[in-house]
Amino acid sequence: AGLAAAVLAACGACLVFGLLTGLGVAAQGVPLAGAFALGLGFSSTGWVFAGVGAVAAQLTWGASGARGLGIGALVLAFLLRAAGDGSPAGWLAWLSPIGWAHRLRPFAGEQWWVLAVGLFATGVLVAAAVGLSARRDLGAALLPARLGRSGAKASLRSPLALAWRLQRGTLLVWTVCLALVGLLMGGVAQNVAETMRDNRAVAEVLSRLGGGGAVTDAYLAGTMTLFGLAAAGYAVQAALKLRAEETAGRAEPVLATAAGRVGWALAHLTFAFFGSAFVLTVAGWATGLAYGSGSGLVPAALAQLPAVWVLAGLAASLIGVLPRFAAGAWGLLAGFLVLSLVGTALRWNDVVLGISPFQHIPRLPGGPFSTTPVLWLLLIAAAAVIGGLFALRRRDIPVG
């Protein structure tokens, strides 16, 4: 029952995400079939990896082991897709769920039957997970767990090293996922642009979302905004790891050593700030690779960083000043997302839209670059972090 509920919840979430993606893209005036093919392609890929996760959960004892197997499956799928698209052996891409999403051909003569491939693979994986679940003992796993070390490595005896150990899985998952999305978005960019050129209403919406310029540039600029919002999600999650460690009682033993509060906090915030830069770099590179511009879209992706860092700084401030409401950082991100996407498309008041830091980011590629708003955003992010660290030094840390 627990396995079935988890799989249904994951597949349901993927379906909702795909439908919302289709609705969001269709709202820009593009053909409905192509919009929902794009969204359901995401859903289909998610369903397959939900099945992969179900199997991995039966094979391993802990979440970290299952996550490792899942990431390995993602990497393998990415390599198969890349090998299939970059060599005469195109059939290799059919071995990858990511390749199936591309074979749906959104905006280019949709092949709906490809969805059946994803559904069949998901069914096989879920059936395998059910069979494995019946073979293992409750609370055990089919693969034996490794014994841990009796003492920490020398390389783990610093706040930054410990933060890396705790944050690396999250960073890897976000990086791989955004790279895969970048490959898909970059791969369909030319087809989407060709479809939109004859539609003035769509061109106008893209101009608002992507900052004007050529249709292709506007589409890619809008894609970079989506990546910025996603990277902000990673930054918030990485920053909130501080609060998670605190509430779980694991921060107090660390702070009882020579590590100070500021050093401990900065170790985790390092990943919120520089990890988000890495995620955006990979996402921009993957999009450019699929689109055919190589690393040309990396600067456009990195232009989102000041807004991302504002979110990370606000999360740090909440942790220091209002720790019980630290999760409110997710609410801020959700609000900025609505303002940046829905509000922009519907032409909300500029004063209201200006609340979102993403409204002040240069729309690249194709748009003009202005230094002043970028510097203001960086200043706000720095002030938020400094304020959060100052408050963290002065407030109580729960013990045990």
C-alpha positions in Angstrom: 0.0 0.0 0.0 2.8 2.4 0.9 4.6 1.7 -2.4 1.4 2.1 -4.4 0.6 5.4 -2.7 4.1 6.7 -3.3 4.1 5.8 -7.0 0.6 7.2 -7.5 1.6 10.5 -5.8 4.8 10.8 -7.9 3.0 10.0 -11.2 0.1 12.3 -10.3 2.5 15.1 -9.5 4.3 14.5 -12.9 0.9 14.6 -14.7 -0.1 17.8 -13.0 3.3 19.4 -13.9 2.9 18.3 -17.5 -0.6 19.7 -17.8 0.3 22.9 -16.2 3.3 23.2 -18.5 1.1 22.6 -21.5 -1.5 25.2 -20.3 1.3 27.7 -19.6 2.8 27.3 -23.0 -0.6 27.2 -24.7 -1.5 30.5 -23.0 1.2 32.1 -25.1 -0.8 31.4 -28.2 1.1 28.4 -29.6 -0.7 25.4 -31.1 -2.4 23.4 -28.3 -1.2 20.1 -29.6 2.4 21.1 -29.5 2.1 22.7 -26.0 0.6 19.6 -24.5 3.0 17.3 -26.3 5.8 19.3 -24.6 4.2 19.1 -21.2 3.3 15.4 -21.4 6.8 14.6 -22.6 8.0 15.9 -19.3 5.3 13.9 -17.5 6.2 10.7 -19.4 9.9 11.1 -18.4 8.8 11.7 -14.8 6.7 8.6 -14.8 9.5 6.4 -15.9 11.9 7.7 -13.3 9.2 7.3 -10.6 9.3 3.7 -11.6 13.1 3.7 -11.4 12.8 5.3 -7.9 10.3 2.6 -6.8 12.8 -0.1 -7.9 15.7 1.6 -6.3 13.8 1.9 -3.0 13.5 -1.9 -2.8 17.2 -2.5 -3.6 18.7 -0.1 -1.1 18.2 0.5 2.7 18.4 4.3 2.9 17.4 7.3 0.9 20.9 8.1 -0.1 21.4 4.7 -1.7 18.2 5.0 -3.7 19.1 8.5 -4.7 22.4 7.3 -6.0 20.8 4.6 -8.1 18.3 7.2 -9.4 21.0 9.6 -10.3 22.9 6.9 -12.0 19.8 6.0 -14.1 19.5 9.7 -15.1 23.1 9.9 -16.1 22.7 6.7 -18.2 19.6 8.1 -19.9 21.4 11.3 -20.7 24.4 9.5 -22.2 22.1 7.2 -24.3 20.3 10.3 -25.6 23.5 12.1 -26.3 25.0 9.0 -28.0 21.9 8.5 -30.1 21.6 12.1 -31.3 25.3 12.6 -31.9 26.1 9.4 -33.9 24.7 7.3 -36.8 23.4 4.9 -34.1 20.2 6.9 -33.6 18.4 3.9 -32.2 20.4 4.4 -28.9 18.2 7.4 -28.1 15.2 5.0 -28.1 16.7 3.3 -25.0 16.5 6.6 -23.1 13.2 8.0 -21.6 14.6 11.4 -22.3 14.9 10.4 -26.0 11.2 9.4 -25.9 10.2 12.9 -24.8 12.1 14.3 -27.8 10.5 11.7 -30.2 7.1 13.1 -29.3 8.1 16.0 -31.7 6.3 18.9 -30.0 5.4 21.6 -32.6 6.8 19.4 -35.4 4.2 16.8 -36.2 3.4 15.3 -32.9 3.8 11.5 -32.5 1.4 10.7 -29.7 2.0 7.0 -29.8 5.4 7.6 -28.2 3.6 8.2 -24.9 2.6 4.5 -24.9 6.3 3.6 -24.7 6.7 5.6 -21.5 3.5 4.2 -20.0 4.7 0.6 -20.8 8.1 1.2 -19.3 6.6 2.7 -16.2 4.3 -0.3 -15.8 7.1 -2.7 -16.1 9.2 -0.9 -13.6 6.3 -0.6 -11.1 5.6 -4.3 -11.5 9.2 -5.1 -10.9 9.2 -2.9 -7.7 6.1 -4.7 -6.4 7.8 -8.1 -7.1 11.0 -7.0 -5.3 8.9 -5.6 -2.4 7.4 -9.1 -1.8 10.8 -10.7 -1.7 12.5 -8.5 0.9 12.0 -8.2 4.6 10.2 -5.2 6.1 12.7 -2.5 6.9 15.5 -4.4 5.0 16.8 -4.1 1.4 17.9 -6.6 -1.2 21.3 -5.0 -1.5 23.3 -5.1 1.8 24.2 -1.8 3.4 27.8 -0.9 3.8 29.2 -0.4 7.3 30.1 3.2 8.1 33.5 4.4 9.2 34.3 4.5 12.9 35.8 8.0 12.6 35.5 10.8 10.1 38.0 11.3 7.3 40.5 14.1 7.8 38.9 15.8 4.8 35.6 15.9 6.6 36.8 17.8 9.7 35.7 21.3 8.7 32.3 23.0 8.3 32.8 23.4 4.5 33.6 19.7 4.1 30.6 18.7 6.2 28.4 21.0 4.2 29.7 19.4 1.0 28.9 16.0 2.3 25.3 17.1 3.1 24.7 19.2 0.0 26.3 17.3 -2.8 23.4 15.0 -3.5 21.0 17.9 -3.8 23.3 19.8 -6.0 23.8 16.9 -8.3 20.1 16.2 -8.7 19.3 19.8 -9.5 22.2 20.0 -12.0 21.2 16.9 -13.8 17.5 17.8 -13.9 18.1 21.3 -15.3 20.6 19.9 -17.8 18.0 17.5 -19.1 15.4 20.2 -19.3 17.9 22.5 -21.1 18.5 19.8 -23.7 14.8 19.5 -24.3 14.1 23.2 -24.4 17.1 23.9 -26.6 16.2 21.1 -28.9 12.7 22.4 -29.7 13.7 26.1 -29.7 14.0 26.4 -33.5 10.7 24.6 -34.1 8.8 26.7 -31.5 10.2 29.9 -33.0 9.2 28.9 -36.6 5.7 28.1 -35.3 5.4 31.5 -33.6 6.7 33.8 -36.3 3.3 34.0 -38.0 1.3 34.7 -34.8 1.5 38.4 -33.7 -0.2 37.7 -30.4 2.4 35.1 -29.5 5.2 37.3 -30.6 3.8 40.0 -28.3 3.6 37.7 -25.3 7.1 36.4 -26.0 8.3 40.0 -26.2 7.0 40.6 -22.7 8.4 37.4 -21.3 11.7 37.4 -23.1 12.5 41.0 -23.5 11.8 41.6 -27.2 14.2 41.1 -30.1 14.0 38.2 -32.4 11.4 35.5 -31.7 14.1 32.9 -31.1 16.0 35.2 -28.7 12.8 36.0 -26.8 12.0 32.3 -26.4 15.5 31.6 -25.2 15.4 34.6 -22.8 12.1 33.2 -21.4 13.8 29.9 -21.0 16.6 31.5 -19.0 14.0 33.1 -16.7 12.6 29.7 -16.0 16.1 28.4 -15.3 16.6 31.3 -12.9 13.4 30.5 -11.0 14.5 26.8 -10.8 18.0 27.7 -9.6 16.4 29.9 -7.0 14.5 26.8 -5.8 17.8 25.0 -5.4 19.3 28.0 -3.6 16.4 28.2 -1.2 16.7 24.4 -0.5 20.4 24.6 0.1 20.1 27.6 2.4 17.2 25.9 4.4 19.6 23.0 5.1 20.8 25.2 7.9 17.4 25.2 9.5 17.0 21.5 8.9 20.3 20.7 10.6 19.3 23.0 13.5 15.8 21.5 14.1 17.2 17.9 13.8 19.7 18.6 16.6 22.7 18.1 14.4 23.9 21.7 14.5 24.6 21.9 18.2 27.3 19.1 18.2 29.0 20.9 15.3 28.9 24.2 17.0 30.3 22.7 20.2 33.6 22.3 18.3 35.9 25.0 17.1 33.4 25.9 14.3 31.6 29.1 15.0 28.1 29.9 14.0 29.1 32.2 11.1 31.5 29.7 9.7 29.0 26.9 9.9 26.3 29.0 8.2 28.6 30.3 5.5 29.7 26.8 4.7 26.1 25.9 3.7 25.4 29.3 2.1 28.4 28.8 -0.1 26.4 26.1 -1.8 23.3 28.2 -2.0 25.3 30.9 -3.8 28.0 29.2 -5.8 26.0 26.0 -6.3 23.2 28.0 -8.0 25.9 29.5 -10.3 27.0 26.0 -11.2 23.5 24.9 -11.8 22.8 27.8 -14.1 26.1 27.3 -16.0 25.2 23.7 -16.8 21.6 24.6 -17.7 22.8 27.3 -20.1 25.5 25.1 -21.6 23.0 22.2 -22.1 20.5 24.5 -23.8 23.1 26.0 -26.0 24.4 22.6 -26.9 21.0 21.3 -28.0 20.2 24.6 -29.8 23.6 24.6 -31.6 25.3 27.6 -30.0 27.7 25.7 -27.8 28.4 27.7 -24.6 26.9 30.9 -26.0 23.9 30.8 -23.7 25.9 30.4 -20.5 26.2 34.2 -20.0 22.4 34.5 -20.5 21.8 31.9 -17.8 24.3 33.5 -15.4 22.5 36.8 -15.8 19.8 35.4 -13.6 22.2 35.0 -10.7 21.6 38.3 -8.9 17.9 37.5 -8.6 18.7 34.0 -7.5 21.0 35.3 -4.8 18.3 37.7 -3.5 16.2 34.6 -2.8 19.1 32.9 -1.1 19.8 36.0 1.0 16.1 36.3 2.0 16.2 32.7 3.1 19.3 33.3 5.2 17.6 36.3 6.8 14.6 34.3 7.7 16.8 31.6 9.3 18.5 34.2 11.4 15.6 36.5 12.3 12.5 34.4 12.1 13.7 30.8 12.2 10.2 29.3 12.7 9.1 30.9 9.5 12.2 30.0 7.5 10.1 27.9 5.2 8.4 31.1 4.1 11.3 31.4 1.6 9.4 28.9 -0.5 6.3 31.2 -0.4 8.5 34.1 -1.6 9.7 32.1 -4.5 6.2 31.0 -5.4 5.1 34.7 -5.3 8.0 35.8 -7.5 7.3 33.0 -9.9 3.6 34.1 -10.3 4.7 37.7 -10.8 7.4 36.8 -13.3 5.4 34.4 -15.4 1.7 35.0 -15.0 1.9 38.7 -14.1 4.1 39.5 -17.0 2.0 37.6 -19.5 -1.2 39.3 -18.2 0.4 42.8 -18.1 0.0 43.4 -14.4 0.9 46.8 -13.0 4.6 47.5 -13.3 4.8 48.5 -9.6 3.4 45.1 -8.6 5.7 43.2 -11.1 8.7 45.1 -9.8 8.4 43.3 -6.5 10.0 40.3 -8.1 13.8 40.5 -8.5 13.5 38.6 -11.7 11.8 41.5 -13.3 15.0 43.5 -13.0 17.2 41.0 -14.7 18.4 41.7 -18.3 16.5 39.6 -20.8 19.4 37.7 -22.5 20.0 36.8 -25.3 18.8 39.6 -27.4 17.9 42.2 -24.8 19.9 45.2 -23.5 22.2 44.8 -20.4 21.9 47.4 -17.7 24.4 47.3 -14.8 22.4 49.4 -12.3 19.6 46.9 -11.4 22.1 44.1 -11.2 24.2 46.0 -8.7 21.1 46.8 -6.7 20.1 43.2 -6.5 23.6 42.1 -5.5 23.5 44.8 -2.8 20.2 43.6 -1.5 21.4 40.0 -1.4 24.5 40.9 0.5 22.6 43.0 3.0 20.1 40.1 3.5 22.9 37.6 4.2 24.8 40.0 6.6 21.6 40.7 8.5 20.8 37.0 8.7 24.2 36.1 10.0 24.2 38.9 12.5 20.8 37.6 13.9 22.0 34.0 13.9 25.0 35.0 16.1 22.7 36.5 18.7 19.8 34.1 18.9 19.5 30.8 20.7 20.3 27.5 19.0 18.2 24.5 20.1 20.1 21.8 22.0 19.5 18.1 21.3 
